[in-house]
Amino acid sequence: MEIIIDPTKITHYLLVPKEKNDKSKFLYKLGYNLENWQELENDIRKIVLENEVVFQKNAPFDGKLFEVKGQLRNLGVITIWLLLENPTIFRFITLFPDKSNE
């Protein structure tokens, strides 16, 4: 299985301030920014490789959605992934803080 994290998902989405659903604020507090975005990519990849992958639901198109909980530095996060068949690809969708531990 191939794990894909599109770099633009990080550099044009996660680390860019937005009016709604802004993720850059908590990522900047953790020390991630556009200059070290590869570190965030590596840490996201580490989460999916080292933690339990849990099925969530079938995607509205061809695929299945999964969540993987893990740590980015000192913060618990939930990452969302799309599993596609033919070829088998596990694609990163997004992440957000895990508020279940608060």
C-alpha positions, 0 to 999 in steps of 0.5 A, a space after each residue: 500500500 502506498 501512503 500519500 501526503 500531498 505537499 500542497 495539503 500542508 503548504 497551501 491548506 494546513 499551514 495557511 491561516 483561514 477564516 473558517 476551520 483554521 488549522 495553522 494557528 495550533 500548528 504554528 504553536 507546535 513549531 510547524 511553519 512553511 519553512 519546516 513543512 517537511 517536518 510536519 509531513 514526516 510527523 503525520 506519516 509517523 502517526 499513520 505508521 505507528 498507530 491504530 487505523 480505525 474505519 469510520 465510514 464509506 466515502 461518498 465516492 469510491 473509497 473508505 475513510 479512516 481515522 488515526 489518532 496520534 501525537 504531534 509534538 505534545 498535542 494529541 491529534 486525529 488524522 483523517 485518511 482516504 483508502 482507495 482501491 486499484 491501486 491501493 492508496 492511503 491518502 491523507 485528508 486532514 487533521 485536527 486536535 483531539 479534544 477527547 483527552 481534554 
